[in-house]
Amino acid sequence: MASSNYDCVQRHGAIGKLVLRETSVGELKRYYRFRSDRWYGGVFTADCSGCGLQCRFCWLSDQAFYRPYQIGHYFSPVEVASRLMSGARNCGLDQLRISGGEPTIGKRHLTDVLKELGLQDCRKFILETNGVLIGSDQEYAEQLSKHRFLHVRVSLKGCSENEFRLLTGAQPEGFVLQLKALRRLVEARVSCHPAVMTSFSTRDAFEALRKRIGEIDPRLREEIEVEETILYPQVTRRIRRYGLDPYVSHLPGNVPGRLI
């Protein structure tokens, strides 16, 4: 478990050492599940292991959250792309995504997955990311821009630096990297939008963030996706442990359609 006030870039690197493996067939990464899901109107998903943030509202199981190096198996980029494409066909879906942990850990692995998906005529791939590594790596967004079927969803952890620290335990500067990721994606002409965890934010804090996002690109301000806490048992345990009390939350079986 990460200590409070950790450097989130350094922690992403440390987690990478636990969930990545270099081989003769490329950079392998641990994945613990391939599944269809209801989000975005239906999407086939690969859940990867490991994240450089420890969000206190995270929906992951305790094993996936605390011990990502013990869950799942290593897959090559070709294997990941093939499982995504075949799973989507079997479920009648044309949208794919990587979620679970942080997909941008292992840049070589991710870009190779995208190259393979392009060869297999992928129509739409949604990259769900916290944006930290895209914000800290000047070349990352440029490499992603090569794949026109890609859309990036940058999930902001709160509405400000202080909320980022409160919700992740990381140094508040990490929030600036999330915003920088949006800027770099826009500059590289990568299709993207921001999602914001607002359950712990006041209306004024959200409006202040909308202004900051609008300064990056007015279009993004109008395309903010609101995230609200879903009270899975493990989520409830974690937010209680840290004394967090959401303004808005939902039980797993009663998530509003506007959030799906």
C-alpha positions as CSV (number, residue, x, y, z in Angstrom):
1,M,0.0,0.0,0.0
2,A,1.3,3.5,-0.9
3,S,2.1,5.9,1.9
4,S,0.4,9.3,2.0
5,N,1.9,12.1,-0.1
6,Y,3.6,9.8,-2.6
7,D,4.9,10.9,-6.0
8,C,2.4,9.4,-8.4
9,V,4.7,9.3,-11.4
10,Q,7.3,7.4,-9.4
11,R,4.6,5.0,-8.2
12,H,3.4,4.3,-11.7
13,G,7.0,3.3,-12.5
14,A,7.2,1.1,-9.5
15,I,4.0,-0.6,-10.3
16,G,5.2,-1.1,-13.9
17,K,8.1,-3.2,-12.6
18,L,5.6,-5.5,-10.9
19,V,3.1,-6.0,-13.8
20,L,5.3,-5.8,-16.9
21,R,7.7,-8.3,-18.4
22,E,10.1,-7.9,-21.3
23,T,10.2,-10.9,-23.7
24,S,11.2,-11.7,-27.3
25,V,7.6,-11.2,-28.4
26,G,7.3,-7.7,-26.9
27,E,6.3,-6.2,-23.5
28,L,3.9,-8.5,-21.7
29,K,1.5,-7.1,-19.1
30,R,-0.8,-8.7,-16.5
31,Y,-4.5,-8.8,-17.1
32,Y,-7.0,-10.4,-14.8
33,R,-10.3,-10.4,-16.8
34,F,-11.8,-10.0,-20.3
35,R,-15.5,-9.2,-20.2
36,S,-18.4,-7.5,-21.8
37,D,-19.9,-4.6,-19.9
38,R,-22.8,-2.1,-20.0
39,W,-20.9,1.2,-20.1
40,Y,-20.9,3.3,-23.2
41,G,-24.0,1.4,-24.4
42,G,-22.0,-1.9,-24.5
43,V,-18.2,-2.4,-24.6
44,F,-15.9,-5.4,-24.5
45,T,-13.2,-4.8,-21.8
46,A,-9.7,-6.0,-20.9
47,D,-9.0,-5.3,-17.2
48,C,-5.3,-4.8,-16.6
49,S,-3.5,-5.1,-13.3
50,G,-1.8,-2.3,-11.5
51,C,-2.3,1.5,-11.1
52,G,0.0,4.2,-9.8
53,L,-2.8,5.9,-7.9
54,Q,-4.6,4.5,-4.9
55,C,-8.0,6.2,-5.2
56,R,-10.0,5.8,-2.0
57,F,-13.2,5.4,-4.0
58,C,-11.8,2.8,-6.4
59,W,-14.2,0.0,-7.3
60,L,-11.4,-2.7,-7.6
61,S,-11.4,-5.8,-5.4
62,D,-9.0,-5.7,-2.5
63,Q,-6.7,-8.2,-4.3
64,A,-6.6,-6.2,-7.5
65,F,-6.2,-3.0,-5.5
66,Y,-3.5,-4.0,-3.1
67,R,-1.7,-6.9,-4.8
68,P,-1.9,-6.4,-8.6
69,Y,1.2,-8.5,-9.1
70,Q,-0.6,-11.6,-7.8
71,I,-3.8,-11.4,-9.9
72,G,-4.2,-12.4,-13.5
73,H,-1.7,-13.6,-16.1
74,Y,0.8,-12.0,-18.5
75,F,-0.4,-11.4,-22.1
76,S,1.4,-10.2,-25.1
77,P,0.0,-7.2,-27.2
78,V,-1.2,-9.7,-29.9
79,E,-3.0,-11.8,-27.4
80,V,-4.7,-8.8,-25.8
81,A,-5.9,-7.4,-29.2
82,S,-7.1,-10.8,-30.3
83,R,-9.0,-11.5,-27.2
84,L,-10.6,-8.0,-27.4
85,M,-11.6,-8.4,-31.0
86,S,-12.9,-12.0,-30.7
87,G,-14.8,-11.2,-27.5
88,A,-16.4,-8.2,-29.0
89,R,-17.5,-10.2,-32.1
90,N,-19.0,-12.9,-29.9
91,C,-21.0,-10.4,-27.9
92,G,-22.1,-8.3,-30.9
93,L,-20.2,-5.3,-29.8
94,D,-18.0,-2.9,-31.8
95,Q,-16.5,-0.9,-28.9
96,L,-13.4,-2.0,-27.0
97,R,-11.6,-0.7,-24.0
98,I,-8.8,-1.4,-21.5
99,S,-9.8,-0.6,-17.9
100,G,-9.3,-2.1,-14.5
101,G,-5.9,-0.7,-13.5
102,E,-4.0,1.9,-15.4
103,P,-3.6,1.1,-19.2
104,T,-0.9,3.6,-19.8
105,I,1.6,1.7,-17.6
106,G,3.8,0.0,-20.2
107,K,3.8,2.5,-23.1
108,R,5.4,0.0,-25.5
109,H,2.8,-2.7,-24.5
110,L,-0.1,-0.3,-25.1
111,T,1.1,1.1,-28.4
112,D,1.7,-2.4,-29.6
113,V,-1.9,-3.4,-28.6
114,L,-3.2,-0.4,-30.6
115,K,-1.1,-1.3,-33.6
116,E,-2.4,-4.8,-33.6
117,L,-6.0,-3.6,-33.2
118,G,-5.5,-1.4,-36.2
119,L,-4.4,-4.4,-38.2
120,Q,-7.5,-6.2,-37.1
121,D,-9.8,-3.3,-38.3
122,C,-10.8,-2.1,-34.8
123,R,-13.7,0.5,-35.1
124,K,-13.5,2.2,-31.7
125,F,-11.2,1.8,-28.8
126,I,-11.7,3.7,-25.5
127,L,-8.6,4.2,-23.4
128,E,-9.6,4.9,-19.8
129,T,-6.7,6.6,-18.0
130,N,-5.9,8.8,-15.1
131,G,-3.7,10.7,-17.5
132,V,-0.7,11.0,-15.2
133,L,1.8,9.3,-17.5
134,I,0.5,11.1,-20.6
135,G,0.9,14.4,-18.7
136,S,4.4,13.6,-17.6
137,D,5.7,12.2,-21.0
138,Q,5.8,14.7,-23.8
139,E,5.8,11.9,-26.5
140,Y,2.9,9.8,-25.2
141,A,0.1,11.8,-26.8
142,E,1.9,12.0,-30.1
143,Q,2.3,8.2,-30.2
144,L,-1.4,7.8,-29.4
145,S,-2.3,10.2,-32.2
146,K,-1.3,7.6,-34.8
147,H,-4.5,5.6,-34.1
148,R,-7.6,7.3,-35.4
149,F,-10.0,4.7,-33.9
150,L,-8.8,5.7,-30.4
151,H,-10.7,7.8,-27.9
152,V,-9.2,8.7,-24.6
153,R,-11.2,9.2,-21.4
154,V,-9.1,11.1,-18.8
155,S,-10.6,10.5,-15.4
156,L,-9.8,13.4,-13.1
157,K,-9.7,12.6,-9.4
158,G,-11.6,15.5,-7.9
159,C,-11.9,19.1,-9.0
160,S,-8.6,20.5,-7.6
161,E,-5.1,19.8,-6.4
162,N,-6.4,19.5,-2.8
163,E,-9.2,17.2,-3.7
164,F,-6.7,15.1,-5.7
165,R,-4.6,14.7,-2.6
166,L,-7.6,13.9,-0.4
167,L,-9.0,11.3,-2.8
168,T,-5.7,9.6,-3.8
169,G,-3.2,10.2,-1.0
170,A,-0.8,11.4,-3.6
171,Q,1.1,14.7,-3.9
172,P,-1.3,17.4,-5.2
173,E,0.9,18.2,-8.2
174,G,-0.4,15.0,-9.8
175,F,-3.7,16.8,-10.6
176,V,-1.8,19.3,-12.8
177,L,-0.5,16.3,-14.7
178,Q,-4.0,15.1,-15.3
179,L,-4.9,18.5,-16.8
180,K,-1.7,18.6,-18.8
181,A,-2.7,15.2,-20.3
182,L,-5.8,16.8,-21.7
183,R,-3.8,19.7,-23.1
184,R,-1.3,17.3,-24.8
185,L,-4.0,15.1,-26.2
186,V,-5.8,18.2,-27.7
187,E,-2.6,19.5,-29.1
188,A,-1.9,16.1,-30.7
189,R,-5.4,16.0,-32.1
190,V,-6.4,12.9,-30.2
191,S,-10.1,12.4,-29.6
192,C,-10.6,12.8,-25.8
193,H,-12.9,14.0,-23.1
194,P,-12.6,14.5,-19.3
195,A,-14.4,12.6,-16.7
196,V,-14.5,14.0,-13.1
197,M,-15.2,12.3,-9.8
198,T,-17.6,14.9,-8.3
199,S,-19.0,13.0,-5.3
200,F,-16.7,14.8,-2.9
201,S,-16.8,18.2,-4.5
202,T,-18.9,21.3,-4.0
203,R,-20.7,23.0,-6.9
204,D,-18.3,25.9,-6.7
205,A,-15.3,23.5,-6.9
206,F,-16.8,21.9,-10.0
207,E,-17.4,25.2,-11.7
208,A,-13.9,26.3,-11.0
209,L,-12.6,23.1,-12.7
210,R,-14.9,23.7,-15.7
211,K,-13.2,27.1,-16.1
212,R,-9.8,25.5,-16.0
213,I,-10.8,22.9,-18.5
214,G,-12.3,25.5,-20.8
215,E,-9.0,27.3,-20.9
216,I,-7.5,24.1,-22.4
217,D,-10.3,23.7,-24.9
218,P,-13.9,25.2,-24.7
219,R,-15.2,22.0,-26.3
220,L,-13.9,19.9,-23.4
221,R,-15.7,22.1,-20.9
222,E,-19.0,21.1,-22.5
223,E,-18.1,17.4,-22.7
224,I,-17.2,16.7,-19.1
225,E,-18.5,13.4,-17.9
226,V,-19.6,13.3,-14.3
227,E,-18.5,10.4,-12.2
228,E,-20.2,9.6,-8.9
229,T,-19.3,7.0,-6.3
230,I,-20.8,3.6,-6.5
231,L,-20.9,2.0,-3.0
232,Y,-19.6,-1.5,-3.7
233,P,-18.7,-3.1,-0.3
234,Q,-14.9,-2.5,-0.8
235,V,-15.6,1.1,-1.7
236,T,-17.6,1.7,1.4
237,R,-14.9,0.2,3.6
238,R,-12.2,2.4,2.0
239,I,-14.0,5.7,2.1
240,R,-15.0,5.1,5.8
241,R,-11.4,4.2,6.6
242,Y,-10.3,7.6,5.3
243,G,-13.3,9.5,6.8
244,L,-14.7,10.5,3.4
245,D,-18.4,11.3,3.1
246,P,-19.7,11.7,-0.4
247,Y,-22.2,14.3,-1.2
248,V,-23.7,11.9,-3.8
249,S,-23.4,8.1,-4.1
250,H,-25.3,5.1,-5.5
251,L,-25.8,1.5,-4.6
252,P,-24.5,-0.9,-7.2
253,G,-28.0,-2.0,-8.3
254,N,-29.3,1.5,-8.5
255,V,-26.9,3.4,-10.7
256,P,-28.7,6.2,-12.7
257,G,-28.8,5.7,-16.4
258,R,-27.1,9.0,-17.0
259,L,-23.9,7.5,-15.5
260,I,-23.8,4.4,-17.6
